[in-house]
Amino acid sequence: MMDIIISMGLTGVMLAMLGMGLLISYYGSSKTRNVGLVFLAIGIGLVYYITFVDVSAVEDTPHFGDAFIAFLGGMLGGIIGIVIFLVAIIKS
């Protein structure tokens, strides 16, 4: 159970760092672009860690694939819930 929690947490941090890094390095000013590049480097480092280093010797431990699917499912469910909530408020 703890393996899934750690894998999902690392996957969430990785996706957030990659997303923030891309946005900040593209839209930011000269000072903030450097911060965006650092975020992007951290995200790429986490991708490497999750895909290559985090796979332990035991075969049945969850890793990047399971955590990524679970994270995307949770995010998609949250987004659908927010959209339904907003549509219900706008229509009433």
PDB file of N, CA, C and O in Angstrom, chain B, residues numbered from 101:
ATOM      1  N   MET B 101       0.821  -1.195   0.000  1.00  0.00           N
ATOM      2  CA  MET B 101       0.000   0.000   0.000  1.00  0.00           C
ATOM      3  C   MET B 101       0.865   1.258   0.000  1.00  0.00           C
ATOM      4  O   MET B 101       0.577   2.225  -0.705  1.00  0.00           O
ATOM      5  N   MET B 102       1.912   1.228   0.790  1.00  0.00           N
ATOM      6  CA  MET B 102       2.783   2.394   0.870  1.00  0.00           C
ATOM      7  C   MET B 102       3.510   2.625  -0.447  1.00  0.00           C
ATOM      8  O   MET B 102       3.799   3.767  -0.804  1.00  0.00           O
ATOM      9  N   ASP B 103       3.809   1.542  -1.177  1.00  0.00           N
ATOM     10  CA  ASP B 103       4.459   1.696  -2.477  1.00  0.00           C
ATOM     11  C   ASP B 103       3.575   2.463  -3.444  1.00  0.00           C
ATOM     12  O   ASP B 103       4.061   3.303  -4.201  1.00  0.00           O
ATOM     13  N   ILE B 104       2.277   2.178  -3.423  1.00  0.00           N
ATOM     14  CA  ILE B 104       1.355   2.878  -4.316  1.00  0.00           C
ATOM     15  C   ILE B 104       1.275   4.357  -3.945  1.00  0.00           C
ATOM     16  O   ILE B 104       1.263   5.217  -4.826  1.00  0.00           O
ATOM     17  N   ILE B 105       1.220   4.653  -2.660  1.00  0.00           N
ATOM     18  CA  ILE B 105       1.123   6.044  -2.213  1.00  0.00           C
ATOM     19  C   ILE B 105       2.361   6.824  -2.626  1.00  0.00           C
ATOM     20  O   ILE B 105       2.254   7.948  -3.118  1.00  0.00           O
ATOM     21  N   ILE B 106       3.523   6.242  -2.431  1.00  0.00           N
ATOM     22  CA  ILE B 106       4.764   6.925  -2.796  1.00  0.00           C
ATOM     23  C   ILE B 106       4.861   7.094  -4.309  1.00  0.00           C
ATOM     24  O   ILE B 106       5.250   8.159  -4.790  1.00  0.00           O
ATOM     25  N   SER B 107       4.508   6.049  -5.065  1.00  0.00           N
ATOM     26  CA  SER B 107       4.566   6.141  -6.525  1.00  0.00           C
ATOM     27  C   SER B 107       3.601   7.193  -7.054  1.00  0.00           C
ATOM     28  O   SER B 107       3.948   7.961  -7.950  1.00  0.00           O
ATOM     29  N   MET B 108       2.384   7.231  -6.501  1.00  0.00           N
ATOM     30  CA  MET B 108       1.417   8.239  -6.947  1.00  0.00           C
ATOM     31  C   MET B 108       1.864   9.639  -6.559  1.00  0.00           C
ATOM     32  O   MET B 108       1.688  10.581  -7.332  1.00  0.00           O
ATOM     33  N   GLY B 109       2.431   9.786  -5.387  1.00  0.00           N
ATOM     34  CA  GLY B 109       2.927  11.093  -4.968  1.00  0.00           C
ATOM     35  C   GLY B 109       4.051  11.589  -5.850  1.00  0.00           C
ATOM     36  O   GLY B 109       4.061  12.747  -6.267  1.00  0.00           O
ATOM     37  N   LEU B 110       5.004  10.704  -6.137  1.00  0.00           N
ATOM     38  CA  LEU B 110       6.101  11.088  -7.024  1.00  0.00           C
ATOM     39  C   LEU B 110       5.605  11.397  -8.433  1.00  0.00           C
ATOM     40  O   LEU B 110       6.117  12.305  -9.087  1.00  0.00           O
ATOM     41  N   THR B 111       4.617  10.651  -8.900  1.00  0.00           N
ATOM     42  CA  THR B 111       4.064  10.910 -10.223  1.00  0.00           C
ATOM     43  C   THR B 111       3.364  12.261 -10.258  1.00  0.00           C
ATOM     44  O   THR B 111       3.497  13.000 -11.234  1.00  0.00           O
ATOM     45  N   GLY B 112       2.629  12.589  -9.218  1.00  0.00           N
ATOM     46  CA  GLY B 112       1.981  13.892  -9.150  1.00  0.00           C
ATOM     47  C   GLY B 112       2.966  15.041  -9.122  1.00  0.00           C
ATOM     48  O   GLY B 112       2.782  16.041  -9.816  1.00  0.00           O
ATOM     49  N   VAL B 113       4.010  14.901  -8.323  1.00  0.00           N
ATOM     50  CA  VAL B 113       5.044  15.939  -8.266  1.00  0.00           C
ATOM     51  C   VAL B 113       5.738  16.056  -9.621  1.00  0.00           C
ATOM     52  O   VAL B 113       6.024  17.162 -10.078  1.00  0.00           O
ATOM     53  N   MET B 114       6.012  14.917 -10.265  1.00  0.00           N
ATOM     54  CA  MET B 114       6.675  14.928 -11.569  1.00  0.00           C
ATOM     55  C   MET B 114       5.832  15.664 -12.599  1.00  0.00           C
ATOM     56  O   MET B 114       6.345  16.522 -13.318  1.00  0.00           O
ATOM     57  N   LEU B 115       4.535  15.338 -12.682  1.00  0.00           N
ATOM     58  CA  LEU B 115       3.676  16.000 -13.664  1.00  0.00           C
ATOM     59  C   LEU B 115       3.524  17.488 -13.373  1.00  0.00           C
ATOM     60  O   LEU B 115       3.488  18.300 -14.298  1.00  0.00           O
ATOM     61  N   ALA B 116       3.435  17.853 -12.095  1.00  0.00           N
ATOM     62  CA  ALA B 116       3.331  19.263 -11.738  1.00  0.00           C
ATOM     63  C   ALA B 116       4.608  20.020 -12.100  1.00  0.00           C
ATOM     64  O   ALA B 116       4.544  21.131 -12.627  1.00  0.00           O
ATOM     65  N   MET B 117       5.756  19.429 -11.823  1.00  0.00           N
ATOM     66  CA  MET B 117       7.023  20.090 -12.156  1.00  0.00           C
ATOM     67  C   MET B 117       7.192  20.244 -13.664  1.00  0.00           C
ATOM     68  O   MET B 117       7.646  21.285 -14.140  1.00  0.00           O
ATOM     69  N   LEU B 118       6.827  19.209 -14.410  1.00  0.00           N
ATOM     70  CA  LEU B 118       6.936  19.311 -15.867  1.00  0.00           C
ATOM     71  C   LEU B 118       5.984  20.374 -16.409  1.00  0.00           C
ATOM     72  O   LEU B 118       6.371  21.175 -17.260  1.00  0.00           O
ATOM     73  N   GLY B 119       4.748  20.387 -15.925  1.00  0.00           N
ATOM     74  CA  GLY B 119       3.778  21.377 -16.393  1.00  0.00           C
ATOM     75  C   GLY B 119       4.166  22.795 -16.022  1.00  0.00           C
ATOM     76  O   GLY B 119       4.146  23.692 -16.865  1.00  0.00           O
ATOM     77  N   MET B 120       4.522  22.998 -14.751  1.00  0.00           N
ATOM     78  CA  MET B 120       4.924  24.338 -14.321  1.00  0.00           C
ATOM     79  C   MET B 120       6.202  24.776 -15.017  1.00  0.00           C
ATOM     80  O   MET B 120       6.341  25.938 -15.399  1.00  0.00           O
ATOM     81  N   GLY B 121       7.136  23.843 -15.181  1.00  0.00           N
ATOM     82  CA  GLY B 121       8.389  24.186 -15.845  1.00  0.00           C
ATOM     83  C   GLY B 121       8.183  24.619 -17.275  1.00  0.00           C
ATOM     84  O   GLY B 121       8.792  25.589 -17.728  1.00  0.00           O
ATOM     85  N   LEU B 122       7.330  23.910 -17.993  1.00  0.00           N
ATOM     86  CA  LEU B 122       7.051  24.293 -19.377  1.00  0.00           C
ATOM     87  C   LEU B 122       6.379  25.653 -19.461  1.00  0.00           C
ATOM     88  O   LEU B 122       6.764  26.490 -20.277  1.00  0.00           O
ATOM     89  N   LEU B 123       5.370  25.879 -18.615  1.00  0.00           N
ATOM     90  CA  LEU B 123       4.663  27.153 -18.659  1.00  0.00           C
ATOM     91  C   LEU B 123       5.539  28.323 -18.229  1.00  0.00           C
ATOM     92  O   LEU B 123       5.542  29.372 -18.874  1.00  0.00           O
ATOM     93  N   ILE B 124       6.274  28.145 -17.148  1.00  0.00           N
ATOM     94  CA  ILE B 124       7.099  29.247 -16.644  1.00  0.00           C
ATOM     95  C   ILE B 124       8.257  29.537 -17.594  1.00  0.00           C
ATOM     96  O   ILE B 124       8.579  30.702 -17.826  1.00  0.00           O
ATOM     97  N   SER B 125       8.885  28.506 -18.145  1.00  0.00           N
ATOM     98  CA  SER B 125      10.013  28.761 -19.040  1.00  0.00           C
ATOM     99  C   SER B 125       9.561  29.355 -20.368  1.00  0.00           C
ATOM    100  O   SER B 125      10.351  30.016 -21.042  1.00  0.00           O
ATOM    101  N   TYR B 126       8.309  29.133 -20.759  1.00  0.00           N
ATOM    102  CA  TYR B 126       7.820  29.707 -22.015  1.00  0.00           C
ATOM    103  C   TYR B 126       7.275  31.118 -21.829  1.00  0.00           C
ATOM    104  O   TYR B 126       7.598  32.016 -22.607  1.00  0.00           O
ATOM    105  N   TYR B 127       6.449  31.318 -20.800  1.00  0.00           N
ATOM    106  CA  TYR B 127       5.773  32.601 -20.612  1.00  0.00           C
ATOM    107  C   TYR B 127       6.481  33.547 -19.653  1.00  0.00           C
ATOM    108  O   TYR B 127       6.111  34.719 -19.584  1.00  0.00           O
ATOM    109  N   GLY B 128       7.464  33.096 -18.924  1.00  0.00           N
ATOM    110  CA  GLY B 128       8.077  33.924 -17.892  1.00  0.00           C
ATOM    111  C   GLY B 128       9.045  34.953 -18.438  1.00  0.00           C
ATOM    112  O   GLY B 128       9.456  34.903 -19.597  1.00  0.00           O
ATOM    113  N   SER B 129       9.396  35.889 -17.565  1.00  0.00           N
ATOM    114  CA  SER B 129      10.421  36.869 -17.923  1.00  0.00           C
ATOM    115  C   SER B 129      11.793  36.211 -17.791  1.00  0.00           C
ATOM    116  O   SER B 129      11.886  35.011 -17.533  1.00  0.00           O
ATOM    117  N   SER B 130      12.839  36.982 -17.965  1.00  0.00           N
ATOM    118  CA  SER B 130      14.185  36.388 -17.997  1.00  0.00           C
ATOM    119  C   SER B 130      14.565  35.737 -16.660  1.00  0.00           C
ATOM    120  O   SER B 130      15.203  34.684 -16.649  1.00  0.00           O
ATOM    121  N   LYS B 131      14.181  36.353 -15.536  1.00  0.00           N
ATOM    122  CA  LYS B 131      14.518  35.765 -14.242  1.00  0.00           C
ATOM    123  C   LYS B 131      13.699  34.512 -13.967  1.00  0.00           C
ATOM    124  O   LYS B 131      14.229  33.508 -13.491  1.00  0.00           O
ATOM    125  N   THR B 132      12.420  34.570 -14.264  1.00  0.00           N
ATOM    126  CA  THR B 132      11.574  33.429 -13.961  1.00  0.00           C
ATOM    127  C   THR B 132      11.766  32.283 -14.948  1.00  0.00           C
ATOM    128  O   THR B 132      11.411  31.146 -14.638  1.00  0.00           O
ATOM    129  N   ARG B 133      12.311  32.552 -16.115  1.00  0.00           N
ATOM    130  CA  ARG B 133      12.596  31.458 -17.049  1.00  0.00           C
ATOM    131  C   ARG B 133      13.635  30.505 -16.474  1.00  0.00           C
ATOM    132  O   ARG B 133      13.567  29.296 -16.696  1.00  0.00           O
ATOM    133  N   ASN B 134      14.588  31.046 -15.742  1.00  0.00           N
ATOM    134  CA  ASN B 134      15.581  30.178 -15.107  1.00  0.00           C
ATOM    135  C   ASN B 134      14.928  29.262 -14.075  1.00  0.00           C
ATOM    136  O   ASN B 134      15.291  28.091 -13.965  1.00  0.00           O
ATOM    137  N   VAL B 135      13.976  29.786 -13.325  1.00  0.00           N
ATOM    138  CA  VAL B 135      13.251  28.967 -12.358  1.00  0.00           C
ATOM    139  C   VAL B 135      12.440  27.903 -13.097  1.00  0.00           C
ATOM    140  O   VAL B 135      12.379  26.756 -12.657  1.00  0.00           O
ATOM    141  N   GLY B 136      11.824  28.273 -14.207  1.00  0.00           N
ATOM    142  CA  GLY B 136      11.083  27.309 -15.010  1.00  0.00           C
ATOM    143  C   GLY B 136      11.973  26.197 -15.537  1.00  0.00           C
ATOM    144  O   GLY B 136      11.565  25.036 -15.585  1.00  0.00           O
ATOM    145  N   LEU B 137      13.183  26.551 -15.931  1.00  0.00           N
ATOM    146  CA  LEU B 137      14.117  25.526 -16.402  1.00  0.00           C
ATOM    147  C   LEU B 137      14.553  24.601 -15.268  1.00  0.00           C
ATOM    148  O   LEU B 137      14.775  23.409 -15.483  1.00  0.00           O
ATOM    149  N   VAL B 138      14.676  25.157 -14.057  1.00  0.00           N
ATOM    150  CA  VAL B 138      15.001  24.315 -12.896  1.00  0.00           C
ATOM    151  C   VAL B 138      13.849  23.360 -12.607  1.00  0.00           C
ATOM    152  O   VAL B 138      14.079  22.179 -12.347  1.00  0.00           O
ATOM    153  N   PHE B 139      12.605  23.857 -12.648  1.00  0.00           N
ATOM    154  CA  PHE B 139      11.439  22.989 -12.457  1.00  0.00           C
ATOM    155  C   PHE B 139      11.400  21.900 -13.521  1.00  0.00           C
ATOM    156  O   PHE B 139      11.105  20.742 -13.223  1.00  0.00           O
ATOM    157  N   LEU B 140      11.693  22.268 -14.743  1.00  0.00           N
ATOM    158  CA  LEU B 140      11.710  21.303 -15.837  1.00  0.00           C
ATOM    159  C   LEU B 140      12.786  20.249 -15.617  1.00  0.00           C
ATOM    160  O   LEU B 140      12.559  19.068 -15.880  1.00  0.00           O
ATOM    161  N   ALA B 141      13.948  20.662 -15.140  1.00  0.00           N
ATOM    162  CA  ALA B 141      15.028  19.711 -14.858  1.00  0.00           C
ATOM    163  C   ALA B 141      14.646  18.768 -13.718  1.00  0.00           C
ATOM    164  O   ALA B 141      14.952  17.577 -13.769  1.00  0.00           O
ATOM    165  N   ILE B 142      13.980  19.295 -12.691  1.00  0.00           N
ATOM    166  CA  ILE B 142      13.530  18.441 -11.590  1.00  0.00           C
ATOM    167  C   ILE B 142      12.502  17.436 -12.099  1.00  0.00           C
ATOM    168  O   ILE B 142      12.543  16.264 -11.723  1.00  0.00           O
ATOM    169  N   GLY B 143      11.582  17.882 -12.949  1.00  0.00           N
ATOM    170  CA  GLY B 143      10.586  16.986 -13.515  1.00  0.00           C
ATOM    171  C   GLY B 143      11.210  15.886 -14.362  1.00  0.00           C
ATOM    172  O   GLY B 143      10.799  14.728 -14.281  1.00  0.00           O
ATOM    173  N   ILE B 144      12.189  16.240 -15.165  1.00  0.00           N
ATOM    174  CA  ILE B 144      12.878  15.241 -15.993  1.00  0.00           C
ATOM    175  C   ILE B 144      13.671  14.278 -15.114  1.00  0.00           C
ATOM    176  O   ILE B 144      13.734  13.082 -15.398  1.00  0.00           O
ATOM    177  N   GLY B 145      14.269  14.795 -14.056  1.00  0.00           N
ATOM    178  CA  GLY B 145      14.972  13.933 -13.108  1.00  0.00           C
ATOM    179  C   GLY B 145      14.025  12.947 -12.432  1.00  0.00           C
ATOM    180  O   GLY B 145      14.378  11.785 -12.225  1.00  0.00           O
ATOM    181  N   LEU B 146      12.828  13.407 -12.090  1.00  0.00           N
ATOM    182  CA  LEU B 146      11.846  12.510 -11.486  1.00  0.00           C
ATOM    183  C   LEU B 146      11.345  11.472 -12.487  1.00  0.00           C
ATOM    184  O   LEU B 146      11.076  10.331 -12.110  1.00  0.00           O
ATOM    185  N   VAL B 147      11.215  11.856 -13.765  1.00  0.00           N
ATOM    186  CA  VAL B 147      10.843  10.876 -14.786  1.00  0.00           C
ATOM    187  C   VAL B 147      11.886   9.769 -14.842  1.00  0.00           C
ATOM    188  O   VAL B 147      11.545   8.587 -14.887  1.00  0.00           O
ATOM    189  N   TYR B 148      13.158  10.156 -14.839  1.00  0.00           N
ATOM    190  CA  TYR B 148      14.235   9.165 -14.869  1.00  0.00           C
ATOM    191  C   TYR B 148      14.191   8.282 -13.624  1.00  0.00           C
ATOM    192  O   TYR B 148      14.318   7.061 -13.718  1.00  0.00           O
ATOM    193  N   TYR B 149      14.010   8.905 -12.456  1.00  0.00           N
ATOM    194  CA  TYR B 149      13.992   8.137 -11.211  1.00  0.00           C
ATOM    195  C   TYR B 149      12.828   7.155 -11.180  1.00  0.00           C
ATOM    196  O   TYR B 149      12.998   5.993 -10.810  1.00  0.00           O
ATOM    197  N   ILE B 150      11.642   7.625 -11.570  1.00  0.00           N
ATOM    198  CA  ILE B 150      10.457   6.778 -11.492  1.00  0.00           C
ATOM    199  C   ILE B 150      10.532   5.629 -12.492  1.00  0.00           C
ATOM    200  O   ILE B 150      10.147   4.505 -12.171  1.00  0.00           O
ATOM    201  N   THR B 151      11.017   5.897 -13.690  1.00  0.00           N
ATOM    202  CA  THR B 151      11.001   4.850 -14.712  1.00  0.00           C
ATOM    203  C   THR B 151      12.162   3.875 -14.593  1.00  0.00           C
ATOM    204  O   THR B 151      11.988   2.695 -14.897  1.00  0.00           O
ATOM    205  N   PHE B 152      13.336   4.317 -14.164  1.00  0.00           N
ATOM    206  CA  PHE B 152      14.500   3.439 -14.186  1.00  0.00           C
ATOM    207  C   PHE B 152      15.018   3.035 -12.809  1.00  0.00           C
ATOM    208  O   PHE B 152      15.455   1.897 -12.638  1.00  0.00           O
ATOM    209  N   VAL B 153      14.984   3.914 -11.840  1.00  0.00           N
ATOM    210  CA  VAL B 153      15.604   3.647 -10.549  1.00  0.00           C
ATOM    211  C   VAL B 153      14.615   3.052  -9.559  1.00  0.00           C
ATOM    212  O   VAL B 153      14.997   2.202  -8.754  1.00  0.00           O
ATOM    213  N   ASP B 154      13.359   3.475  -9.594  1.00  0.00           N
ATOM    214  CA  ASP B 154      12.377   3.099  -8.581  1.00  0.00           C
ATOM    215  C   ASP B 154      11.903   1.655  -8.709  1.00  0.00           C
ATOM    216  O   ASP B 154      11.283   1.138  -7.779  1.00  0.00           O
ATOM    217  N   VAL B 155      12.170   0.998  -9.814  1.00  0.00           N
ATOM    218  CA  VAL B 155      11.737  -0.385  -9.984  1.00  0.00           C
ATOM    219  C   VAL B 155      12.617  -1.252  -9.097  1.00  0.00           C
ATOM    220  O   VAL B 155      13.820  -1.379  -9.324  1.00  0.00           O
ATOM    221  N   SER B 156      11.995  -1.848  -8.082  1.00  0.00           N
ATOM    222  CA  SER B 156      12.781  -2.621  -7.131  1.00  0.00           C
ATOM    223  C   SER B 156      12.946  -4.058  -7.607  1.00  0.00           C
ATOM    224  O   SER B 156      12.454  -4.427  -8.673  1.00  0.00           O
ATOM    225  N   ALA B 157      13.631  -4.856  -6.820  1.00  0.00           N
ATOM    226  CA  ALA B 157      13.926  -6.236  -7.207  1.00  0.00           C
ATOM    227  C   ALA B 157      12.683  -7.117  -7.185  1.00  0.00           C
ATOM    228  O   ALA B 157      12.628  -8.127  -7.887  1.00  0.00           O
ATOM    229  N   VAL B 158      11.694  -6.748  -6.395  1.00  0.00           N
ATOM    230  CA  VAL B 158      10.468  -7.539  -6.332  1.00  0.00           C
ATOM    231  C   VAL B 158       9.603  -7.181  -7.533  1.00  0.00           C
ATOM    232  O   VAL B 158       9.400  -6.003  -7.829  1.00  0.00           O
ATOM    233  N   GLU B 159       9.097  -8.189  -8.219  1.00  0.00           N
ATOM    234  CA  GLU B 159       8.376  -7.968  -9.467  1.00  0.00           C
ATOM    235  C   GLU B 159       6.971  -7.397  -9.269  1.00  0.00           C
ATOM    236  O   GLU B 159       6.474  -6.699 -10.152  1.00  0.00           O
ATOM    237  N   ASP B 160       6.328  -7.668  -8.154  1.00  0.00           N
ATOM    238  CA  ASP B 160       4.937  -7.257  -8.006  1.00  0.00           C
ATOM    239  C   ASP B 160       4.760  -5.883  -7.358  1.00  0.00           C
ATOM    240  O   ASP B 160       3.642  -5.525  -6.987  1.00  0.00           O
ATOM    241  N   THR B 161       5.826  -5.114  -7.217  1.00  0.00           N
ATOM    242  CA  THR B 161       5.675  -3.785  -6.644  1.00  0.00           C
ATOM    243  C   THR B 161       5.172  -2.821  -7.706  1.00  0.00           C
ATOM    244  O   THR B 161       5.620  -2.881  -8.851  1.00  0.00           O
ATOM    245  N   PRO B 162       4.249  -1.935  -7.351  1.00  0.00           N
ATOM    246  CA  PRO B 162       3.748  -0.969  -8.330  1.00  0.00           C
ATOM    247  C   PRO B 162       4.806   0.079  -8.628  1.00  0.00           C
ATOM    248  O   PRO B 162       5.608   0.432  -7.764  1.00  0.00           O
ATOM    249  N   HIS B 163       4.800   0.558  -9.823  1.00  0.00           N
ATOM    250  CA  HIS B 163       5.749   1.599 -10.193  1.00  0.00           C
ATOM    251  C   HIS B 163       5.063   2.591 -11.112  1.00  0.00           C
ATOM    252  O   HIS B 163       3.859   2.809 -10.981  1.00  0.00           O
ATOM    253  N   PHE B 164       5.776   3.186 -12.017  1.00  0.00           N
ATOM    254  CA  PHE B 164       5.308   4.338 -12.782  1.00  0.00           C
ATOM    255  C   PHE B 164       4.007   4.081 -13.525  1.00  0.00           C
ATOM    256  O   PHE B 164       3.111   4.924 -13.478  1.00  0.00           O
ATOM    257  N   GLY B 165       3.869   2.967 -14.200  1.00  0.00           N
ATOM    258  CA  GLY B 165       2.678   2.719 -15.010  1.00  0.00           C
ATOM    259  C   GLY B 165       1.403   2.718 -14.194  1.00  0.00           C
ATOM    260  O   GLY B 165       0.436   3.392 -14.547  1.00  0.00           O
ATOM    261  N   ASP B 166       1.394   1.963 -13.099  1.00  0.00           N
ATOM    262  CA  ASP B 166       0.209   1.907 -12.245  1.00  0.00           C
ATOM    263  C   ASP B 166      -0.084   3.259 -11.602  1.00  0.00           C
ATOM    264  O   ASP B 166      -1.236   3.684 -11.526  1.00  0.00           O
ATOM    265  N   ALA B 167       0.957   3.919 -11.146  1.00  0.00           N
ATOM    266  CA  ALA B 167       0.765   5.211 -10.490  1.00  0.00           C
ATOM    267  C   ALA B 167       0.273   6.256 -11.481  1.00  0.00           C
ATOM    268  O   ALA B 167      -0.579   7.079 -11.145  1.00  0.00           O
ATOM    269  N   PHE B 168       0.801   6.229 -12.690  1.00  0.00           N
ATOM    270  CA  PHE B 168       0.394   7.206 -13.707  1.00  0.00           C
ATOM    271  C   PHE B 168      -1.071   7.016 -14.083  1.00  0.00           C
ATOM    272  O   PHE B 168      -1.811   7.993 -14.196  1.00  0.00           O
ATOM    273  N   ILE B 169      -1.495   5.776 -14.275  1.00  0.00           N
ATOM    274  CA  ILE B 169      -2.895   5.503 -14.624  1.00  0.00           C
ATOM    275  C   ILE B 169      -3.817   5.903 -13.481  1.00  0.00           C
ATOM    276  O   ILE B 169      -4.870   6.496 -13.719  1.00  0.00           O
ATOM    277  N   ALA B 170      -3.440   5.590 -12.244  1.00  0.00           N
ATOM    278  CA  ALA B 170      -4.264   5.955 -11.098  1.00  0.00           C
ATOM    279  C   ALA B 170      -4.336   7.467 -10.929  1.00  0.00           C
ATOM    280  O   ALA B 170      -5.398   8.007 -10.620  1.00  0.00           O
ATOM    281  N   PHE B 171      -3.222   8.148 -11.128  1.00  0.00           N
ATOM    282  CA  PHE B 171      -3.191   9.610 -11.010  1.00  0.00           C
ATOM    283  C   PHE B 171      -4.057  10.255 -12.074  1.00  0.00           C
ATOM    284  O   PHE B 171      -4.838  11.158 -11.772  1.00  0.00           O
ATOM    285  N   LEU B 172      -3.932   9.806 -13.319  1.00  0.00           N
ATOM    286  CA  LEU B 172      -4.741  10.374 -14.390  1.00  0.00           C
ATOM    287  C   LEU B 172      -6.231  10.096 -14.179  1.00  0.00           C
ATOM    288  O   LEU B 172      -7.071  10.950 -14.464  1.00  0.00           O
ATOM    289  N   GLY B 173      -6.556   8.908 -13.683  1.00  0.00           N
ATOM    290  CA  GLY B 173      -7.945   8.601 -13.388  1.00  0.00           C
ATOM    291  C   GLY B 173      -8.515   9.505 -12.313  1.00  0.00           C
ATOM    292  O   GLY B 173      -9.642   9.985 -12.433  1.00  0.00           O
ATOM    293  N   GLY B 174      -7.750   9.736 -11.271  1.00  0.00           N
ATOM    294  CA  GLY B 174      -8.192  10.640 -10.210  1.00  0.00           C
ATOM    295  C   GLY B 174      -8.357  12.068 -10.690  1.00  0.00           C
ATOM    296  O   GLY B 174      -9.330  12.736 -10.340  1.00  0.00           O
ATOM    297  N   MET B 175      -7.413  12.540 -11.489  1.00  0.00           N
ATOM    298  CA  MET B 175      -7.504  13.893 -12.027  1.00  0.00           C
ATOM    299  C   MET B 175      -8.695  14.030 -12.970  1.00  0.00           C
ATOM    300  O   MET B 175      -9.411  15.030 -12.923  1.00  0.00           O
ATOM    301  N   LEU B 176      -8.911  13.039 -13.819  1.00  0.00           N
ATOM    302  CA  LEU B 176     -10.039  13.077 -14.747  1.00  0.00           C
ATOM    303  C   LEU B 176     -11.362  13.071 -13.994  1.00  0.00           C
ATOM    304  O   LEU B 176     -12.286  13.798 -14.358  1.00  0.00           O
ATOM    305  N   GLY B 177     -11.461  12.261 -12.955  1.00  0.00           N
ATOM    306  CA  GLY B 177     -12.675  12.250 -12.139  1.00  0.00           C
ATOM    307  C   GLY B 177     -12.923  13.586 -11.463  1.00  0.00           C
ATOM    308  O   GLY B 177     -14.059  14.055 -11.402  1.00  0.00           O
ATOM    309  N   GLY B 178     -11.865  14.196 -10.956  1.00  0.00           N
ATOM    310  CA  GLY B 178     -12.008  15.508 -10.327  1.00  0.00           C
ATOM    311  C   GLY B 178     -12.430  16.581 -11.314  1.00  0.00           C
ATOM    312  O   GLY B 178     -13.267  17.426 -10.994  1.00  0.00           O
ATOM    313  N   ILE B 179     -11.864  16.556 -12.503  1.00  0.00           N
ATOM    314  CA  ILE B 179     -12.210  17.543 -13.524  1.00  0.00           C
ATOM    315  C   ILE B 179     -13.663  17.367 -13.960  1.00  0.00           C
ATOM    316  O   ILE B 179     -14.389  18.350 -14.113  1.00  0.00           O
ATOM    317  N   ILE B 180     -14.089  16.119 -14.161  1.00  0.00           N
ATOM    318  CA  ILE B 180     -15.480  15.867 -14.554  1.00  0.00           C
ATOM    319  C   ILE B 180     -16.430  16.342 -13.462  1.00  0.00           C
ATOM    320  O   ILE B 180     -17.470  16.930 -13.759  1.00  0.00           O
ATOM    321  N   GLY B 181     -16.082  16.089 -12.197  1.00  0.00           N
ATOM    322  CA  GLY B 181     -16.919  16.554 -11.091  1.00  0.00           C
ATOM    323  C   GLY B 181     -17.029  18.067 -11.048  1.00  0.00           C
ATOM    324  O   GLY B 181     -18.116  18.598 -10.820  1.00  0.00           O
ATOM    325  N   ILE B 182     -15.934  18.769 -11.262  1.00  0.00           N
ATOM    326  CA  ILE B 182     -15.955  20.232 -11.257  1.00  0.00           C
ATOM    327  C   ILE B 182     -16.788  20.757 -12.416  1.00  0.00           C
ATOM    328  O   ILE B 182     -17.556  21.704 -12.245  1.00  0.00           O
ATOM    329  N   VAL B 183     -16.647  20.150 -13.605  1.00  0.00           N
ATOM    330  CA  VAL B 183     -17.422  20.588 -14.771  1.00  0.00           C
ATOM    331  C   VAL B 183     -18.916  20.389 -14.523  1.00  0.00           C
ATOM    332  O   VAL B 183     -19.716  21.272 -14.833  1.00  0.00           O
ATOM    333  N   ILE B 184     -19.298  19.248 -13.972  1.00  0.00           N
ATOM    334  CA  ILE B 184     -20.717  18.992 -13.668  1.00  0.00           C
ATOM    335  C   ILE B 184     -21.222  20.004 -12.648  1.00  0.00           C
ATOM    336  O   ILE B 184     -22.332  20.519 -12.790  1.00  0.00           O
ATOM    337  N   PHE B 185     -20.429  20.296 -11.628  1.00  0.00           N
ATOM    338  CA  PHE B 185     -20.805  21.282 -10.624  1.00  0.00           C
ATOM    339  C   PHE B 185     -20.996  22.669 -11.248  1.00  0.00           C
ATOM    340  O   PHE B 185     -21.979  23.351 -10.958  1.00  0.00           O
ATOM    341  N   LEU B 186     -20.059  23.083 -12.101  1.00  0.00           N
ATOM    342  CA  LEU B 186     -20.164  24.403 -12.732  1.00  0.00           C
ATOM    343  C   LEU B 186     -21.350  24.486 -13.680  1.00  0.00           C
ATOM    344  O   LEU B 186     -22.034  25.509 -13.723  1.00  0.00           O
ATOM    345  N   VAL B 187     -21.605  23.427 -14.438  1.00  0.00           N
ATOM    346  CA  VAL B 187     -22.760  23.424 -15.337  1.00  0.00           C
ATOM    347  C   VAL B 187     -24.050  23.526 -14.527  1.00  0.00           C
ATOM    348  O   VAL B 187     -24.965  24.250 -14.919  1.00  0.00           O
ATOM    349  N   ALA B 188     -24.136  22.816 -13.405  1.00  0.00           N
ATOM    350  CA  ALA B 188     -25.323  22.870 -12.576  1.00  0.00           C
ATOM    351  C   ALA B 188     -25.527  24.262 -11.989  1.00  0.00           C
ATOM    352  O   ALA B 188     -26.665  24.721 -11.886  1.00  0.00           O
ATOM    353  N   ILE B 189     -24.460  24.937 -11.605  1.00  0.00           N
ATOM    354  CA  ILE B 189     -24.577  26.287 -11.049  1.00  0.00           C
ATOM    355  C   ILE B 189     -24.949  27.293 -12.138  1.00  0.00           C
ATOM    356  O   ILE B 189     -25.774  28.179 -11.913  1.00  0.00           O
ATOM    357  N   ILE B 190     -24.342  27.154 -13.314  1.00  0.00           N
ATOM    358  CA  ILE B 190     -24.614  28.094 -14.397  1.00  0.00           C
ATOM    359  C   ILE B 190     -26.051  27.951 -14.901  1.00  0.00           C
ATOM    360  O   ILE B 190     -26.697  28.950 -15.219  1.00  0.00           O
ATOM    361  N   LYS B 191     -26.552  26.725 -14.977  1.00  0.00           N
ATOM    362  CA  LYS B 191     -27.917  26.490 -15.472  1.00  0.00           C
ATOM    363  C   LYS B 191     -28.984  26.945 -14.486  1.00  0.00           C
ATOM    364  O   LYS B 191     -30.099  27.261 -14.900  1.00  0.00           O
ATOM    365  N   SER B 192     -28.675  26.988 -13.205  1.00  0.00           N
ATOM    366  CA  SER B 192     -29.707  27.357 -12.231  1.00  0.00           C
ATOM    367  C   SER B 192     -29.731  28.839 -11.941  1.00  0.00           C
ATOM    368  O   SER B 192     -30.546  29.298 -11.141  1.00  0.00           O
TER     369      SER B 192
END
